[in-house]
């Protein structure tokens, strides 16, 4: 759900003063894959990342994350996959 605001606003709006750097970092840390965050040096405490990163870098990171589709898998999908695997494992052990 936290992906929705990012998709609705364009790059110009993300660069505006309305969005804080901490908000952009929070969106990235909540939605981007760990490898993407590590590559762009966005891991760690939000206030420390905000000190070392410029807003333009964050906007570019969000844009590249959305275009590269490097978002974390949805929890619901992961729960469904685990349920299917559990069912398969139970049927193998019973059969």
DOLO-940731 format. One record per residue: x, y, z of N, C-alpha, C in turn. Coordinates in pm, 1 decimal. Layout:
<nodes>
      n_px      n_py      n_pz     ca_px     ca_py     ca_pz      c_px      c_py      c_pz
         X         Y         Z         X         Y         Z         X         Y         Z
...
</nodes>
This chain:
<nodes>
      n_px      n_py      n_pz     ca_px     ca_py     ca_pz      c_px      c_py      c_pz
      81.0    -119.9       0.0       0.0       0.0       0.0      85.0     125.8       0.0
     201.5     118.9      60.4     282.8     239.3      65.7     346.7     270.6     -68.7
     329.8     182.7    -168.0     379.2     210.2    -302.2     290.3     311.0    -374.1
     164.1     315.0    -339.4      67.6     398.1    -409.1     107.8     545.2    -419.3
     150.0     611.3    -310.3     185.3     753.2    -323.3     302.0     776.6    -418.6
     395.4     684.5    -424.9     511.1     702.0    -512.0     467.9     696.9    -657.5
     380.4     606.2    -691.5     336.5     592.0    -829.6     247.2     707.0    -874.6
     176.1     767.5    -780.6      83.5     873.7    -816.7     153.2    1006.3    -842.8
     268.4    1028.3    -783.4     333.2    1157.5    -802.8     449.2    1143.7    -900.3
     467.6    1244.9    -980.7     573.7    1244.9   -1079.7     705.8    1291.3   -1020.9
     808.5    1288.3   -1102.4     942.3    1326.0   -1056.4     946.2    1471.0   -1010.0
     872.8    1559.2   -1076.9     872.1    1700.1   -1037.4     812.8    1716.9    -898.7
     705.9    1645.1    -872.5     641.8    1655.8    -742.0     731.3    1596.3    -633.3
     802.8    1488.4    -665.2     893.5    1428.5    -567.6    1009.4    1521.5    -536.5
    1049.6    1603.7    -632.5    1159.5    1697.4    -610.5    1114.2    1823.1    -535.5
     983.7    1844.5    -528.2     934.1    1965.1    -462.2     963.1    1959.5    -312.8
     944.6    2071.1    -246.9     972.4    2080.0    -104.1     864.4    2014.0     -19.0
     753.1    1972.2     -81.2     644.1    1912.1      -5.1     685.0    1778.9      58.0
     766.7    1702.2     -12.0     809.5    1573.3      40.4     945.0    1587.0     108.7
     953.7    1534.7     226.9    1078.1    1539.9     302.0    1169.4    1424.7     261.4
    1298.4    1443.6     280.9    1393.6    1337.9     249.9    1363.7    1212.9     332.5
    1326.3    1232.9     456.4    1297.7    1118.5     543.2    1178.3    1038.2     492.4
    1080.0    1106.6     434.1     965.0    1036.4     376.7    1007.6     951.4     257.7
    1092.3    1007.7     172.5    1140.5     933.7      56.1    1223.1     811.7      99.0
    1307.9     830.5     199.6    1388.6     719.4     250.5    1299.5     611.7     309.9
    1198.8     654.0     381.9    1105.5     559.5     442.9    1034.7     476.0     336.7
     989.8     540.1     229.3     922.9     467.9     120.9    1017.6     367.6      57.5
    1140.6     410.0      32.9    1238.9     319.6     -26.9    1270.2     202.4      65.6
    1294.1     230.4     192.4    1328.7     123.3     284.4    1213.5      26.3     306.9
    1091.4      73.6     296.8     975.8     -14.0     313.5     949.3    -100.5     190.8
     985.8     -52.0      72.2     943.3    -118.9     -49.8    1053.5    -175.9    -137.7
    1173.5    -123.2    -129.0    1280.9    -167.6    -217.9    1350.4    -292.0    -162.4
    1404.6    -370.7    -252.0    1478.3    -490.4    -213.3    1606.8    -451.6    -139.7
    1650.2    -540.2     -53.6    1769.3    -513.9      28.2    1891.9    -487.8     -59.5
    1907.6    -563.5    -166.4    2023.4    -545.0    -254.4    2022.4    -406.9    -319.9
    1903.9    -357.9    -356.3    1891.8    -224.0    -414.9    1931.3    -118.0    -313.2
    1881.8    -132.8    -190.7    1914.7     -36.5     -85.0    2063.8     -36.8     -55.6
    2122.9    -154.0     -53.3    2266.7    -164.1     -28.5    2346.5     -99.2    -141.3
    2304.6    -123.2    -263.7    2373.3     -66.4    -380.7    2369.6      86.5    -379.2
    2258.4     142.8    -336.4    2241.9     288.5    -334.6    2273.4     350.7    -198.9
    2328.9     271.3    -109.0    2368.1     317.0      24.4    2251.9     381.4     100.4
    2141.1     310.1     102.3    2021.3     360.8     168.0    1980.7     275.4     287.4
    2069.1     188.9     331.5    2041.4     107.2     448.6    2081.2     182.3     574.3
    2014.8     151.9     683.1    2050.9     212.5     810.9    1941.7     301.1     866.1
    1977.3     372.0     969.5    1885.0     461.9    1036.2    1844.0     574.7     940.6
    1717.9     607.6     939.3    1665.7     707.5     845.9    1735.8     842.0     861.5
    1757.4     884.8     984.6    1819.1    1016.9    1003.2    1963.6    1018.4     954.2
    2034.6     906.4     967.6    2172.1     901.1     918.4    2177.4     897.0     765.7
    2085.2     823.7     705.6    2078.4     819.2     559.1    2042.7     957.0     505.9
    1952.6    1027.0     574.4    1912.0    1161.2     531.7    2028.9    1259.2     535.9
    2119.0    1241.6     629.9    2234.9    1330.1     640.3    2331.4    1312.3     523.5
    2343.3    1189.1     474.7    2445.5    1159.6     373.8    2392.7    1155.1     231.5
    2262.5    1169.4     212.8    2202.3    1156.8      80.0    2130.2    1284.4      42.0
    2144.8    1325.1     -83.4    2073.1    1442.0    -133.8    1936.1    1399.2    -184.4
    1844.3    1494.3    -184.2    1707.1    1465.3    -225.3    1701.1    1418.4    -370.8
    1781.5    1477.7    -458.1    1783.1    1435.8    -598.0    1827.1    1290.7    -612.3
    1920.3    1247.0    -528.6    1963.9    1108.1    -530.7    1849.7    1014.7    -491.1
    1770.4    1057.9    -393.7    1657.0     977.4    -349.1    1549.7     967.2    -457.2
    1523.2    1079.6    -524.0    1424.0    1080.8    -630.6    1469.6     990.1    -744.6
    1596.7     998.2    -779.4    1649.8     911.4    -883.9    1644.4     764.8    -842.6
    1670.1     736.7    -714.8    1664.3     599.9    -665.3    1522.7     544.5    -673.3
    1423.6     626.0    -638.1    1284.6     581.2    -647.2    1247.2     554.8    -792.7
    1285.7     644.4    -880.8    1254.7     626.5   -1022.7    1318.9     500.0   -1078.5
    1445.3     476.6   -1044.8    1512.6     357.5   -1097.1    1458.0     230.8   -1033.1
    1416.6     238.9    -908.8    1357.6     123.0    -842.1    1225.1      84.8    -907.7
    1144.3     184.2    -938.8    1016.1     155.4   -1003.5    1035.1     104.1   -1145.6
    1130.9     160.6   -1218.5    1151.6     116.8   -1356.6    1218.3     -20.2   -1363.0
    1305.3     -50.5   -1266.2    1373.4    -180.2   -1264.3    1290.8    -286.7   -1193.2
    1180.1    -246.7   -1133.9    1091.4    -336.9   -1061.5    1166.8    -415.4    -954.3
    1241.3    -343.3    -875.0    1320.3    -406.4    -768.7    1250.5    -392.6    -633.9
    1121.4    -406.7    -633.7    1044.7    -395.2    -510.7    1043.5    -528.0    -436.8
    1021.7    -522.0    -307.4    1010.8    -642.3    -226.3     885.2    -718.1    -267.8
     889.5    -850.6    -260.1     767.5    -927.5    -286.6     661.7    -896.8    -180.9
     540.3    -903.6    -220.4     430.5    -876.6    -128.0     420.5    -986.4     -23.6
     387.7    -951.0      98.1     373.1   -1049.5     205.2     263.3   -1149.7     174.1
     155.3   -1101.8     121.3      42.5   -1189.4      91.4      85.3   -1298.2      -7.2
     158.7   -1259.3    -109.9     207.6   -1355.3    -208.1     299.8   -1457.1    -141.1
     388.0   -1410.5     -54.4     479.4   -1500.1      14.9     404.3   -1597.4     105.1
     299.7   -1549.0     171.1     219.7   -1636.5     255.6     149.2   -1743.3     172.1
     101.1   -1706.2      53.0      36.6   -1802.8     -34.8     135.9   -1908.0     -82.6
     255.7   -1865.3    -115.7     358.5   -1960.0    -159.7     393.7   -2055.6     -47.0
     407.7   -2005.0      75.1     439.0   -2090.6     189.4     326.5   -2190.9     214.0
     201.9   -2147.5     198.5      87.9   -2237.0     218.8      88.4   -2349.3     115.5
     117.8   -2316.6      -8.3     122.5   -2417.8    -113.5     235.9   -2516.0     -86.3
     352.2   -2466.1     -47.5     465.2   -2553.8     -17.5     433.6   -2645.3     100.2
     366.1   -2591.7     200.8     328.8   -2673.0     317.4     233.3   -2783.3     277.4
     135.9   -2749.9     192.9      41.3   -2850.7     144.7     111.5   -2959.2      64.3
     206.6   -2919.1     -20.5     280.8   -3014.7    -100.4     366.3   -3105.2     -11.2
     428.9   -3048.1      89.1     512.1   -3125.3     180.1     428.6   -3226.4     258.7
     309.3   -3185.3     299.7     222.0   -3275.5     374.2     172.9   -3390.2     285.6
     142.0   -3358.1     160.3      93.4   -3464.1      70.1     205.3   -3562.7      36.7
     328.6   -3514.9      29.6     442.3   -3605.3       3.7     467.3   -3698.2     121.0
     457.6   -3644.3     242.6     485.1   -3725.7     360.1     373.2   -3826.0     386.2
     252.6   -3794.6     346.2     138.4   -3885.0     367.2     131.3   -3993.4     258.4
     180.4   -3963.6     142.7     161.1   -4050.8      27.6     270.6   -4141.5       5.0
</nodes>
